[in-house]
Amino acid sequence: MEYALALLILAALVAVFVSVPLRRDEIAADAAAADRRAELEAAKEAKYREIRDAELDFRMGKVSKADHRATDRELRGQAIEILERLDALEPETAGRPAGEAR
């Protein structure tokens, strides 16, 4: 009986020892995806801020209507690219803190 218990404990220790590197890789991948999502979210907010600033400049008469249209078109195009990259990220990383189990 003691021999079987010792084998069971040894098997459990081996399983834990073998699975630790596998979980570490998964956690690192999750952290990288979360970091990428955070970078894109920050870029999105910065781009929205640029769009608002350009709109304010136009309303205050600092830029012409033609210049505003060109700037607005360019900024919104860049914002769309950021949103598309956010959408392309793996959906299961959204809203999940780095390192949380699946």
Secondary structure, DSSP 8 states (H G I E B T S, - for coil): -HHHHHHHHHHHHHHHHHHHHHHHHHHHHHHHHHHHHHHHHHHHHHHHHHHHHHHHHHHTTSS-HHHHHHHHHHHHHHHHHHHHHHHHS-GGGTT--TT---
